[in-house]
Amino acid sequence: MSDAELEFSAFVRTHEERLRQAVAAAHGSGRARDAVADALAYAWQHWDRVRCMENPVGYVYRVACSRTRVRRRPVVLAPADRGMPDVEPGLAPALAALPERQRTAVLLVHGWAWTHQEVAELMGVSVSTVRNHLARGLDTLRARLGVQIDG
């Protein structure tokens, strides 16, 4: 294997799963695997340029997201008959109704335990912007689900 092939293989091993999580958070789980595979294929074809970027993972994420652009709302959670734990029935539609960046921040931080810094790097924004998306998304979810926080 060439150095470029080894470097790209390491990139895929390190980032593929988290890219799938991020794309699923933004656009739904049904299209994430194919979109990330397409984006990684694109990255390989342009590896000489992509590997020199300041944030190659963020770039591949944006390429994957561009592969998923559709007008319908994403399916954020799998149906209950697939062994999912009990989930508030209104959660999936409420998550799907959030703007993309809010949904992404909420699912990555609270669904997959990403740090604010990791989300910021992936999305190409500041940590404070991630916190804003997260706060707004959680506020909207609480309002839609009728959840009240005491004190």
N, C-alpha and C positions, 0 to 999 in steps of 0.2 A: 504494500500500500504506500502511496505517496504521502508526504507530509500534509498536504491539503486534505486528502481523504481521511487521514487519522484525526486531524483537527476537526473536520466536519462531523465525523462519527462521534467524537467526544462532545461536540456541541449538541448533537441530537440526543445522546444519552442523558446529558445534563438538563436539557430544557424541554424536551418533547412533551412529557406528561404535564408539566406546569403550563405549557402553551395550550394544551387541550383543555385544562381547567379554565384558563382565562377566556378562551374562545367560547367555551360552553357557558360561562358566566355571562358573557356579552350577548351571545346569539343563540343559545340553546344547545343542548347536548346532542341533538340529532345530527347536526352538521359539523360539529367540532372536529371529529377524527379526520374526515375527508378534507376539511379546510386546512387543518394543520399539515396533513400529508402533502397537499398541493403547495402550501407555503414553503415547506421544507424542500420540496423538489425544486421550487423556484430559487430558494436560497442556495441550493447546491449548484444550480446552473450559473448563478451569479456570485459564487462564493468568494472569488477574488475581491469583489467590491464589498460584499456584505460583511466579511470578516474584519474589514478595516473600519467599519462604522463605529461610532461612539456607543451605540446601543443596538447591537445586532438582534438581540432577542425582541426588543420593542419593535424593530422593523419587521421581523418575521411575524410577530403578532398582528401588526397592521395589515400585512399581506394576507394573512389568514382571515382576518375580519373582512377584508374586501372581497374575499371569495364567498362569504356567507350573506352578502347583502340581499335581503328579501323584504318585502313589504309586510309580511305577516308577523305577528308576535311570536317570539321564541317559546319553545316548550322548555321551561326551566327545570322542572322536577319530573321524574319518571312517574307514571301512574302507580297508585298504591298497591296494585297487584304484583308488583315486581320486587316485593320484599322490603320496601321502604318502611322506615319506622313511621309511627303515627305522626302525621304532620297536619297542622291547621289547614282545612280544606281551601281556605281563601288565600293561602300563602303563595301558591304557584301563580295564580292569576295576578295577584298584587305585585309579585316580583316581575312578572312579564310586562306589566304596565309601566314599570319604572323606566326612565330614560336609560339608555345603554350604559353610560358611564357610572350612574348611580347603582344600577344592577350589578355591574362588574365589580365595583368596590365592595358592595355588600356581600356578594357571594364569595369573592376571593378572601376577604378578611374574616367573615363569619362562617362561611361554608367550608373553606379549605385552609384556614388559619395562616394566610399569608400576612406578612407584616405590611404596615403602611408603606415602608420604604420599597419593598418588593413590588407592590402594586404601582407605586409612583414610577419606578424605573420601567416597568412593563408598559404603562400607559404614556410615558413620556411627559409626565407632569410633576409638579412639586408634591411633597408630602402633605402640605397644607391643603392643596387642591383635592387630594384623595380624602383627607379628613372631611372637607366640605361635601364631597359627593356622598361619602358614607353617612354623615349626619343628616343630610337632606333625604337620602334614600330611606334611612331608618325612620325618620319622622313621617315620611309618606306612608311607609308600611304600617307603622303604628296607627296612623289615622285611618287608613283603609280597613285595618283589621280590628279597630276599636280597642286597641291596647292603651292603657294609661299607666304612666310611670309615677309612682308615689315618691315624693321628696327628692 
